[in-house]
Amino acid sequence: MTTTSSTDADTSFDRYARMVRRALRVPVALVSLVEQDRQVFPGAVGLPPPYQSTRETPLSHSFCQYVVADQAPLVVADARLYDRVRDNLAIPDLGVVAYAGWPITDHTGTVVGSLCAIDDKPHPWRQDELDSLADLAAACSSELAERGLRAQAVAGQRDAQDLARRSRVLLALSEGLSRTQTLAEVAAAVEQVSLEQLDCLRAGLWLHHDRDAATADLPTAGPASSPEVLRYVEPASARSTWESAARHAALRVDDSNPVGLALSLGEPLFFPSVRAQNERWPELANDAQVGEGRLFLPLVVQRRRIGTLVLVWDEPRELGDADLATYRAMAAYAAQAVVRGRLHQDRIEALMTLQSAMLPRLPQPDDLQLAARYRPSAQRHQVGGDWYDAVVMPDGVTALMIGDVVGHDIAAAAVMGQLRTMLRALAWAVDDAPSGNVARLDRALRELDVDAMATLVYARLEQDAEGRRVVRWTNAGHPPPLVVEADGSTRWLEGTPDLLLGVSPGAPRGDHRSPVDPGSTLLLYTDGLIERRGEDLREGMDRLAASAARHVHRPAGDFLDRVLHDLDAAHASDDVAVLAVRFGEE
């Protein structure tokens, strides 16, 4: 074996071990090279003494030997239950319980060791964790290959340096893609690595979509054209607008354009200059074209063609075989990330459908105008636990609820549905003060073993003895409602808030009362509307009051839309729910 077999620590391989530990959240990670009678760890983090310093063990303490023997990954959730390794001395001496190891290869393609993650307790490995481990193992193998080639041929120093650069490119891309979730984030990671590591002028992704009405005016190669279309993915936080990409945001999968042709052929398509491309497709030449050399790489996953990666350089360029191999590897990494991004996007769309299905249809009493809006988080691209509701009681009293369950995932959305349903049922069945029904809800959460915390405002729109409208409410740790008078003046229904739901079910809860004049608007909202990172909450409340005062003369629905626009709710870092009630004129 010509790769390193030293027992000394290696800074580069230690970095791979640290990346595995961070990505898979395990206590121990290793770069292990297996020899005839021992395994050595040029990269190691988290090993117990003395192994962290000696950097080697006999094969009696090795799981990685099976990765080399099988030339395949070894994934074990609990080694004590797995016959092949249950007697391995790594279990008692090194604390190995769960193990996930991926083959790493040298410059000849020989499996020489394993990049592995180790846990000291049972660990059911998720697919996204194994995907990250596989990507990092590929990058680690590239570095091993680089070292082998450098040792094998000192005369090939320049080639070895190029290989190191390509290895850094793939490592940077692998690390960047490991943090992505959405397709826009994948496109941004590809763009960043291409511009910073490959000296590209532009880089972008066009992804496959079925044909729709938007393709009707696209260029076509003739009657035999494919009915498929590729669409440009705008990167998240794009550094600058790529005008030519915007002009050709949708392209057919055929030979009418280089993006579609590369995918049709399933092979890279390279042009050393823009002139060479335009000689082939003169109809695509335009004043927005930038750069010279351009490479079109098909994105393929398990023989399924999903899109094209486009790289553009500022100057004319020639590509060698080694360069092309690196770019093919880049395309493979990007394709895997696209698949994961689409799965994530499908999941979020399903969650948003669930969230929308759980939001109620508001009643419209004769003397009240109700409207509500919900906006999911822009940064997390996830649904959460924000909700609202309104119920007209049998006696004609209207009950209003708005709340925020702690969390931003499907569990929070599910708890939100439970809370809304329980409180709606309590409001309908028990004619009591808001504080009484919220206390019942809090006790029900404990008795029904619903593990959740939430803030809540529950209000009843009543009439006093003189027939005037009165708001009676209780507040469980939620931002205060806002009243906007017909003349634009504002006031907060603050009072002293009680504890959140789910903290102390027996805690006392109080009610507050306030008259409301005809023509006024009552606004309930969740904290995502007013909270901004690094800003005092009162600043957000002042901004909300000013916006509400400007738009109070508008119908309730339009009023909410204007307020959400003013407070930039579309880009809020948290979910936003708002509920407005306009009181009719006498």
PESULNOR-V52159 format. One record per run of one state. SS is the DSSP state (helix for helix, strand for strand, loop for the rest). FROM is the first residue (numbers start at 1). LEN is the number of residues. If there is no record, write none. Layout:
ss & from & len
SS & FROM & LEN
SS & FROM & LEN
This chain:
ss & from & len
loop & 1 & 10
helix & 11 & 14
loop & 25 & 3
strand & 28 & 7
loop & 35 & 3
strand & 38 & 8
loop & 46 & 5
helix & 51 & 4
loop & 55 & 1
strand & 56 & 3
helix & 59 & 3
loop & 62 & 2
helix & 64 & 7
loop & 71 & 3
strand & 74 & 3
loop & 77 & 2
helix & 79 & 3
loop & 82 & 8
helix & 90 & 5
loop & 95 & 3
strand & 98 & 8
loop & 106 & 5
strand & 111 & 9
loop & 120 & 7
helix & 127 & 26
loop & 153 & 1
helix & 154 & 25
loop & 179 & 4
helix & 183 & 15
loop & 198 & 2
strand & 200 & 11
loop & 211 & 2
helix & 213 & 3
loop & 216 & 12
strand & 228 & 5
loop & 233 & 10
helix & 243 & 5
loop & 248 & 2
strand & 250 & 3
loop & 253 & 5
helix & 258 & 8
loop & 266 & 3
strand & 269 & 3
loop & 272 & 2
helix & 274 & 7
loop & 281 & 1
helix & 282 & 3
loop & 285 & 9
strand & 294 & 8
loop & 302 & 2
strand & 304 & 10
loop & 314 & 7
helix & 321 & 38
loop & 359 & 9
strand & 368 & 8
loop & 376 & 9
strand & 385 & 8
loop & 393 & 5
strand & 398 & 8
loop & 406 & 4
helix & 410 & 20
loop & 430 & 4
helix & 434 & 14
loop & 448 & 6
strand & 454 & 10
loop & 464 & 5
strand & 469 & 8
loop & 477 & 4
strand & 481 & 4
loop & 485 & 5
strand & 490 & 4
loop & 494 & 4
strand & 498 & 1
loop & 499 & 2
strand & 501 & 1
loop & 502 & 10
strand & 512 & 4
loop & 516 & 5
strand & 521 & 5
loop & 526 & 1
helix & 527 & 3
loop & 530 & 7
helix & 537 & 15
loop & 552 & 4
helix & 556 & 11
loop & 567 & 2
helix & 569 & 3
loop & 572 & 4
strand & 576 & 8
loop & 584 & 3
